[in-house]
Amino acid sequence: MNRFISLLFTVILFELMLGGGGRLVNWGPVSLRMILFVIAFVVVCIQILRRKKLPRDYWLLSIFFACLLLIGVSRGIVMGASRVFWWEDIKPLLYFLILPFFGFAVQAGTRAEIAASIIKRSGIILSSFFIIVLVLIHTGAIPFLDFYDTVIGTQEFFFRGELTFFYKGFIFICIAFLFVYFSEQPYKHLILILLGIGILLSVTRGFLFAFLLTYAFYYFLKSSFIRFALFAILSLAIVLAGQVVIRESSKAIDQLKNRSTVSQEVPIHPDSNLLGDRNYSDDGRFQQIKEVTEQINLSSIILGHGFGMGIPSRPIHMEISYLEIFHKQGIVGLAFWAYLLWLLYKKYKVATPGGLSDAFFFGSSFVYFQSLTNQYINNPIGLSMVILSIVCLDQLKKD
């Protein structure tokens, strides 16, 4: 049984880190991620029947989270939420209940080092795939429209014009970068360069912003306040100037593309949105904040409006994780995620000092920071990293 649990754990981790939002491999409404989750849930039931024990806080976390979901669904139903909408809200959150399986997997002999290796390998695979696909597209080996038509239906890919694209699973390139950075291994700097190129080519401000905040947090905890201030200032610069840099880069790329095809006498008006319209995405976030603010009342501040109760511009999910949590679960919902971060910090402080404990804690911190601009903490992609870190940091506890 232990060998099967370890094998299933490995398959689940690879699917989580390579499979993006979970719709890359599916059969109608059923995805591979759902099937693996159900198998893991069955394994947990079998282990309970075999009287296998887990740390008490794993069960308490799972029960408390299930209660929060029940409160959110109840409030949503009372407020008149559509069943389709509240189900779409809680479906990704149910993945938190895989926590007991991760605990049993560690008991079955899966080491934190193995999980770290899977994360690093997944990041290398994703970055290599990304760079190779871009090279094939821009050399004409793969027509852009053929690739676009093949993947767009998965809802996992977002395109920056015809120059590059973003895949939901790319967050694990960033997390893998942190794991490699905090480790000592052969070809470390070459791997960091490979992962760094993948991150830059995705042209994602949120990744750079979260990266800089993560390093600022790292140096703050290490009491290196000069470096903390440097990374904090750089993260602020990304917020203030990132859009301008992307816009000017778009113009420069467009001018280079058109220089050989347009006569010098003809004025060129370079496209500032060649790498995507960031004004559109920023305006969307501000609009969501405005609509959430307009619907605030005393009860919603505490418990939210309930699952299924969206806003006009986003009937189901919002762009910013914490905004959605506040709108649907209130301060109680935000408090749970804050408690999880505090729990991770407590486990990190009693873990054996070194690169592995740093990697798991700051990898999860990256997910928290990334969720300031995008939805990760409240879906399986981010949830899995947080849950994995809780379990692995427990395993790394000092003797």
C-alpha positions as a Python dict, from the first residue, in 0.01 Angstrom:
ca = {
    (1, 'M'): (0, 0, 0),
    (2, 'N'): (284, 238, 86),
    (3, 'R'): (440, 196, -260),
    (4, 'F'): (106, 269, -427),
    (5, 'I'): (57, 583, -213),
    (6, 'S'): (407, 708, -298),
    (7, 'L'): (350, 644, -669),
    (8, 'L'): (10, 817, -663),
    (9, 'F'): (163, 1112, -476),
    (10, 'T'): (431, 1149, -744),
    (11, 'V'): (175, 1135, -1027),
    (12, 'I'): (-46, 1393, -850),
    (13, 'L'): (246, 1633, -803),
    (14, 'F'): (357, 1610, -1165),
    (15, 'E'): (-2, 1662, -1285),
    (16, 'L'): (-45, 1966, -1057),
    (17, 'M'): (277, 2128, -1172),
    (18, 'L'): (257, 2049, -1542),
    (19, 'G'): (-120, 2046, -1585),
    (20, 'G'): (-193, 2416, -1530),
    (21, 'G'): (-548, 2481, -1415),
    (22, 'G'): (-638, 2114, -1458),
    (23, 'R'): (-821, 2124, -1792),
    (24, 'L'): (-528, 2027, -2011),
    (25, 'V'): (-623, 1657, -1994),
    (26, 'N'): (-996, 1599, -1965),
    (27, 'W'): (-1284, 1391, -2089),
    (28, 'G'): (-1581, 1624, -2115),
    (29, 'P'): (-1654, 1767, -1769),
    (30, 'V'): (-1416, 1518, -1601),
    (31, 'S'): (-1047, 1603, -1581),
    (32, 'L'): (-745, 1392, -1490),
    (33, 'R'): (-699, 1612, -1182),
    (34, 'M'): (-1049, 1524, -1061),
    (35, 'I'): (-987, 1152, -1110),
    (36, 'L'): (-659, 1164, -917),
    (37, 'F'): (-828, 1361, -638),
    (38, 'V'): (-1102, 1099, -605),
    (39, 'I'): (-844, 817, -593),
    (40, 'A'): (-652, 1007, -324),
    (41, 'F'): (-973, 1055, -125),
    (42, 'V'): (-1044, 680, -144),
    (43, 'V'): (-690, 610, -21),
    (44, 'V'): (-751, 839, 278),
    (45, 'C'): (-1070, 647, 363),
    (46, 'I'): (-881, 316, 343),
    (47, 'Q'): (-604, 448, 568),
    (48, 'I'): (-862, 564, 823),
    (49, 'L'): (-1020, 217, 822),
    (50, 'R'): (-671, 71, 876),
    (51, 'R'): (-644, 299, 1182),
    (52, 'K'): (-349, 492, 1040),
    (53, 'K'): (-292, 817, 1229),
    (54, 'L'): (-209, 1169, 1115),
    (55, 'P'): (-105, 1482, 1307),
    (56, 'R'): (-410, 1629, 1478),
    (57, 'D'): (-373, 1971, 1314),
    (58, 'Y'): (-419, 1819, 965),
    (59, 'W'): (-765, 1695, 1059),
    (60, 'L'): (-852, 2019, 1239),
    (61, 'L'): (-747, 2226, 937),
    (62, 'S'): (-952, 2007, 703),
    (63, 'I'): (-1261, 2017, 926),
    (64, 'F'): (-1240, 2392, 983),
    (65, 'F'): (-1196, 2456, 612),
    (66, 'A'): (-1496, 2232, 532),
    (67, 'C'): (-1702, 2433, 784),
    (68, 'L'): (-1598, 2758, 613),
    (69, 'L'): (-1710, 2614, 279),
    (70, 'L'): (-2044, 2510, 430),
    (71, 'I'): (-2101, 2860, 573),
    (72, 'G'): (-2015, 3018, 236),
    (73, 'V'): (-2249, 2788, 45),
    (74, 'S'): (-2531, 2843, 297),
    (75, 'R'): (-2500, 3220, 274),
    (76, 'G'): (-2487, 3203, -104),
    (77, 'I'): (-2804, 2993, -122),
    (78, 'V'): (-2985, 3227, 121),
    (79, 'M'): (-2878, 3525, -93),
    (80, 'G'): (-3021, 3352, -401),
    (81, 'A'): (-2701, 3233, -568),
    (82, 'S'): (-2739, 3002, -867),
    (83, 'R'): (-2633, 2641, -800),
    (84, 'V'): (-2409, 2656, -1107),
    (85, 'F'): (-2231, 2962, -968),
    (86, 'W'): (-2175, 2845, -609),
    (87, 'W'): (-2057, 2505, -733),
    (88, 'E'): (-1804, 2674, -964),
    (89, 'D'): (-1681, 2871, -662),
    (90, 'I'): (-1628, 2580, -425),
    (91, 'K'): (-1510, 2321, -679),
    (92, 'P'): (-1146, 2442, -687),
    (93, 'L'): (-1146, 2501, -310),
    (94, 'L'): (-1237, 2140, -240),
    (95, 'Y'): (-879, 2055, -336),
    (96, 'F'): (-773, 2167, 10),
    (97, 'L'): (-918, 1839, 137),
    (98, 'I'): (-625, 1652, -23),
    (99, 'L'): (-419, 1757, 282),
    (100, 'P'): (-471, 1423, 468),
    (101, 'F'): (-353, 1230, 161),
    (102, 'F'): (-35, 1438, 143),
    (103, 'G'): (17, 1358, 510),
    (104, 'F'): (-27, 984, 452),
    (105, 'A'): (210, 1005, 152),
    (106, 'V'): (485, 1143, 375),
    (107, 'Q'): (415, 865, 626),
    (108, 'A'): (447, 615, 340),
    (109, 'G'): (808, 718, 292),
    (110, 'T'): (793, 1004, 40),
    (111, 'R'): (1068, 1246, 142),
    (112, 'A'): (1057, 1623, 115),
    (113, 'E'): (1362, 1594, -110),
    (114, 'I'): (1157, 1396, -363),
    (115, 'A'): (882, 1660, -368),
    (116, 'A'): (1146, 1932, -415),
    (117, 'S'): (1300, 1737, -703),
    (118, 'I'): (961, 1706, -874),
    (119, 'I'): (908, 2082, -844),
    (120, 'K'): (1249, 2159, -996),
    (121, 'R'): (1207, 1909, -1279),
    (122, 'S'): (860, 2040, -1357),
    (123, 'G'): (990, 2396, -1380),
    (124, 'I'): (1270, 2288, -1613),
    (125, 'I'): (1024, 2096, -1834),
    (126, 'L'): (783, 2391, -1851),
    (127, 'S'): (1052, 2649, -1927),
    (128, 'S'): (1218, 2427, -2190),
    (129, 'F'): (884, 2352, -2356),
    (130, 'F'): (795, 2722, -2357),
    (131, 'I'): (1123, 2833, -2516),
    (132, 'I'): (1119, 2552, -2775),
    (133, 'V'): (760, 2631, -2879),
    (134, 'L'): (842, 3002, -2917),
    (135, 'V'): (1148, 2919, -3129),
    (136, 'L'): (940, 2686, -3351),
    (137, 'I'): (668, 2950, -3392),
    (138, 'H'): (906, 3235, -3475),
    (139, 'T'): (1110, 3025, -3718),
    (140, 'G'): (791, 2922, -3896),
    (141, 'A'): (829, 2552, -3812),
    (142, 'I'): (490, 2570, -3638),
    (143, 'P'): (238, 2819, -3779),
    (144, 'F'): (116, 3043, -3499),
    (145, 'L'): (-252, 2992, -3584),
    (146, 'D'): (-213, 2613, -3574),
    (147, 'F'): (-72, 2629, -3223),
    (148, 'Y'): (-332, 2886, -3117),
    (149, 'D'): (-623, 2676, -3246),
    (150, 'T'): (-482, 2364, -3077),
    (151, 'V'): (-455, 2507, -2723),
    (152, 'I'): (-701, 2795, -2694),
    (153, 'G'): (-996, 2564, -2623),
    (154, 'T'): (-828, 2439, -2303),
    (155, 'Q'): (-864, 2786, -2144),
    (156, 'E'): (-515, 2733, -2004),
    (157, 'F'): (-328, 2964, -2245),
    (158, 'F'): (-337, 3342, -2289),
    (159, 'F'): (-161, 3506, -2579),
    (160, 'R'): (47, 3826, -2596),
    (161, 'G'): (-38, 3899, -2957),
    (162, 'E'): (154, 3657, -3179),
    (163, 'L'): (484, 3709, -2995),
    (164, 'T'): (450, 3501, -2681),
    (165, 'F'): (195, 3345, -2448),
    (166, 'F'): (114, 3268, -2086),
    (167, 'Y'): (23, 2926, -1944),
    (168, 'K'): (-142, 2891, -1603),
    (169, 'G'): (119, 2639, -1493),
    (170, 'F'): (405, 2885, -1549),
    (171, 'I'): (386, 2981, -1181),
    (172, 'F'): (581, 2661, -1117),
    (173, 'I'): (869, 2795, -1328),
    (174, 'C'): (892, 3071, -1068),
    (175, 'I'): (861, 2832, -775),
    (176, 'A'): (1120, 2600, -931),
    (177, 'F'): (1354, 2902, -963),
    (178, 'L'): (1328, 2953, -585),
    (179, 'F'): (1390, 2584, -516),
    (180, 'V'): (1699, 2581, -738),
    (181, 'Y'): (1820, 2911, -589),
    (182, 'F'): (1803, 2772, -235),
    (183, 'S'): (1969, 2441, -329),
    (184, 'E'): (2320, 2328, -409),
    (185, 'Q'): (2323, 2115, -723),
    (186, 'P'): (2516, 2066, -1049),
    (187, 'Y'): (2463, 2328, -1320),
    (188, 'K'): (2273, 2547, -1074),
    (189, 'H'): (2341, 2875, -1254),
    (190, 'L'): (2261, 2733, -1599),
    (191, 'I'): (1927, 2604, -1468),
    (192, 'L'): (1853, 2943, -1309),
    (193, 'I'): (1924, 3111, -1645),
    (194, 'L'): (1690, 2868, -1825),
    (195, 'L'): (1411, 2929, -1572),
    (196, 'G'): (1475, 3304, -1571),
    (197, 'I'): (1444, 3323, -1951),
    (198, 'G'): (1112, 3138, -1932),
    (199, 'I'): (982, 3381, -1669),
    (200, 'L'): (1089, 3689, -1869),
    (201, 'L'): (947, 3557, -2197),
    (202, 'S'): (604, 3515, -2035),
    (203, 'V'): (599, 3898, -1998),
    (204, 'T'): (406, 3872, -1669),
    (205, 'R'): (438, 4169, -1435),
    (206, 'G'): (274, 3975, -1154),
    (207, 'F'): (554, 3717, -1153),
    (208, 'L'): (826, 3981, -1123),
    (209, 'F'): (628, 4169, -858),
    (210, 'A'): (577, 3853, -650),
    (211, 'F'): (942, 3751, -698),
    (212, 'L'): (1071, 4081, -567),
    (213, 'L'): (831, 4076, -271),
    (214, 'T'): (940, 3719, -190),
    (215, 'Y'): (1307, 3817, -183),
    (216, 'A'): (1221, 4128, 20),
    (217, 'F'): (1040, 3902, 268),
    (218, 'Y'): (1337, 3663, 275),
    (219, 'Y'): (1587, 3938, 356),
    (220, 'F'): (1348, 4092, 611),
    (221, 'L'): (1336, 3762, 802),
    (222, 'K'): (1714, 3734, 771),
    (223, 'S'): (1747, 4088, 917),
    (224, 'S'): (1927, 4216, 608),
    (225, 'F'): (1735, 4544, 597),
    (226, 'I'): (1935, 4712, 320),
    (227, 'R'): (1858, 4425, 80),
    (228, 'F'): (1500, 4415, 208),
    (229, 'A'): (1460, 4786, 123),
    (230, 'L'): (1618, 4736, -221),
    (231, 'F'): (1380, 4455, -321),
    (232, 'A'): (1080, 4635, -170),
    (233, 'I'): (1161, 4947, -378),
    (234, 'L'): (1207, 4736, -692),
    (235, 'S'): (868, 4569, -637),
    (236, 'L'): (709, 4913, -608),
    (237, 'A'): (886, 5016, -932),
    (238, 'I'): (726, 4716, -1109),
    (239, 'V'): (383, 4839, -998),
    (240, 'L'): (449, 5199, -1106),
    (241, 'A'): (659, 5149, -1420),
    (242, 'G'): (594, 4793, -1537),
    (243, 'Q'): (312, 4895, -1769),
    (244, 'V'): (526, 5170, -1927),
    (245, 'V'): (816, 4928, -1985),
    (246, 'I'): (590, 4674, -2157),
    (247, 'R'): (427, 4945, -2368),
    (248, 'E'): (762, 5085, -2483),
    (249, 'S'): (894, 4734, -2547),
    (250, 'S'): (589, 4665, -2764),
    (251, 'K'): (660, 4977, -2969),
    (252, 'A'): (1029, 4888, -3010),
    (253, 'I'): (948, 4533, -3123),
    (254, 'D'): (685, 4659, -3368),
    (255, 'Q'): (929, 4909, -3516),
    (256, 'L'): (1190, 4636, -3566),
    (257, 'K'): (933, 4412, -3735),
    (258, 'N'): (817, 4686, -3973),
    (259, 'R'): (1154, 4849, -4047),
    (260, 'S'): (1234, 4620, -4338),
    (261, 'T'): (885, 4625, -4489),
    (262, 'V'): (786, 4990, -4463),
    (263, 'S'): (936, 5269, -4669),
    (264, 'Q'): (1129, 5531, -4476),
    (265, 'E'): (900, 5799, -4624),
    (266, 'V'): (594, 5637, -4467),
    (267, 'P'): (541, 5734, -4100),
    (268, 'I'): (533, 5435, -3866),
    (269, 'H'): (288, 5426, -3575),
    (270, 'P'): (419, 5141, -3359),
    (271, 'D'): (170, 4920, -3178),
    (272, 'S'): (194, 4976, -2801),
    (273, 'N'): (-20, 4670, -2727),
    (274, 'L'): (188, 4413, -2913),
    (275, 'L'): (264, 4235, -2584),
    (276, 'G'): (-91, 4267, -2458),
    (277, 'D'): (-315, 4553, -2347),
    (278, 'R'): (-216, 4607, -1983),
    (279, 'N'): (-454, 4903, -1950),
    (280, 'Y'): (-742, 4664, -2013),
    (281, 'S'): (-630, 4419, -1743),
    (282, 'D'): (-555, 4696, -1490),
    (283, 'D'): (-887, 4867, -1555),
    (284, 'G'): (-1059, 4532, -1503),
    (285, 'R'): (-900, 4493, -1160),
    (286, 'F'): (-994, 4846, -1055),
    (287, 'Q'): (-1349, 4788, -1176),
    (288, 'Q'): (-1372, 4469, -966),
    (289, 'I'): (-1245, 4654, -657),
    (290, 'K'): (-1502, 4929, -714),
    (291, 'E'): (-1791, 4682, -752),
    (292, 'V'): (-1690, 4486, -441),
    (293, 'T'): (-1665, 4810, -241),
    (294, 'E'): (-2012, 4918, -353),
    (295, 'Q'): (-2168, 4596, -219),
    (296, 'I'): (-2007, 4601, 127),
    (297, 'N'): (-2237, 4584, 430),
    (298, 'L'): (-2189, 4490, 797),
    (299, 'S'): (-2262, 4119, 757),
    (300, 'S'): (-2058, 4087, 437),
    (301, 'I'): (-1753, 4238, 611),
    (302, 'I'): (-1760, 3949, 859),
    (303, 'L'): (-1887, 3652, 654),
    (304, 'G'): (-1905, 3777, 297),
    (305, 'H'): (-2197, 3750, 56),
    (306, 'G'): (-2155, 3376, 13),
    (307, 'F'): (-2037, 3152, -271),
    (308, 'G'): (-2202, 3209, -604),
    (309, 'M'): (-2253, 3579, -535),
    (310, 'G'): (-2028, 3748, -785),
    (311, 'I'): (-2018, 4104, -913),
    (312, 'P'): (-2146, 4242, -1247),
    (313, 'S'): (-1807, 4231, -1420),
    (314, 'R'): (-1712, 3891, -1271),
    (315, 'P'): (-2016, 3669, -1195),
    (316, 'I'): (-1792, 3378, -1089),
    (317, 'H'): (-1420, 3428, -1023),
    (318, 'M'): (-1230, 3755, -975),
    (319, 'E'): (-879, 3847, -1083),
    (320, 'I'): (-746, 3912, -731),
    (321, 'S'): (-770, 3618, -491),
    (322, 'Y'): (-804, 3818, -170),
    (323, 'L'): (-1071, 4042, -319),
    (324, 'E'): (-1283, 3737, -405),
    (325, 'I'): (-1225, 3579, -64),
    (326, 'F'): (-1331, 3900, 111),
    (327, 'H'): (-1639, 3944, -109),
    (328, 'K'): (-1761, 3586, -64),
    (329, 'Q'): (-1625, 3488, 280),
    (330, 'G'): (-1548, 3818, 451),
    (331, 'I'): (-1285, 3876, 718),
    (332, 'V'): (-1338, 3521, 846),
    (333, 'G'): (-1224, 3382, 511),
    (334, 'L'): (-921, 3611, 493),
    (335, 'A'): (-833, 3520, 853),
    (336, 'F'): (-813, 3153, 758),
    (337, 'W'): (-557, 3219, 483),
    (338, 'A'): (-363, 3452, 715),
    (339, 'Y'): (-360, 3175, 977),
    (340, 'L'): (-223, 2929, 719),
    (341, 'L'): (66, 3165, 642),
    (342, 'W'): (135, 3204, 1015),
    (343, 'L'): (123, 2823, 1052),
    (344, 'L'): (372, 2786, 767),
    (345, 'Y'): (601, 3037, 939),
    (346, 'K'): (578, 2848, 1270),
    (347, 'K'): (668, 2520, 1099),
    (348, 'Y'): (950, 2693, 908),
    (349, 'K'): (1101, 2827, 1230),
    (350, 'V'): (1122, 2479, 1387),
    (351, 'A'): (1239, 2307, 1066),
    (352, 'T'): (1603, 2216, 1013),
    (353, 'P'): (1771, 2532, 879),
    (354, 'G'): (1884, 2508, 518),
    (355, 'G'): (1790, 2534, 156),
    (356, 'L'): (1505, 2282, 163),
    (357, 'S'): (1306, 2451, 439),
    (358, 'D'): (1375, 2792, 280),
    (359, 'A'): (1251, 2662, -55),
    (360, 'F'): (919, 2530, 78),
    (361, 'F'): (843, 2832, 295),
    (362, 'F'): (935, 3100, 42),
    (363, 'G'): (781, 2899, -243),
    (364, 'S'): (451, 2920, -55),
    (365, 'S'): (515, 3286, 25),
    (366, 'F'): (552, 3346, -349),
    (367, 'V'): (202, 3200, -402),
    (368, 'Y'): (65, 3438, -138),
    (369, 'F'): (231, 3739, -303),
    (370, 'Q'): (129, 3629, -653),
    (371, 'S'): (-232, 3614, -533),
    (372, 'L'): (-225, 3990, -478),
    (373, 'T'): (-262, 4029, -855),
    (374, 'N'): (-391, 3695, -982),
    (375, 'Q'): (-604, 3406, -862),
    (376, 'Y'): (-377, 3134, -726),
    (377, 'I'): (-417, 3085, -351),
    (378, 'N'): (-781, 2977, -387),
    (379, 'N'): (-737, 2721, -666),
    (380, 'P'): (-554, 2385, -683),
    (381, 'I'): (-238, 2538, -834),
    (382, 'G'): (-163, 2756, -533),
    (383, 'L'): (-342, 2539, -277),
    (384, 'S'): (-126, 2240, -363),
    (385, 'M'): (196, 2435, -298),
    (386, 'V'): (74, 2561, 39),
    (387, 'I'): (-50, 2216, 149),
    (388, 'L'): (270, 2047, 28),
    (389, 'S'): (480, 2296, 222),
    (390, 'I'): (283, 2234, 544),
    (391, 'V'): (348, 1860, 518),
    (392, 'C'): (711, 1884, 407),
    (393, 'L'): (807, 2144, 668),
    (394, 'D'): (665, 1907, 931),
    (395, 'Q'): (890, 1635, 795),
    (396, 'L'): (1190, 1870, 811),
    (397, 'K'): (1128, 1944, 1180),
    (398, 'K'): (1443, 1945, 1392),
    (399, 'D'): (1507, 1632, 1597),
}
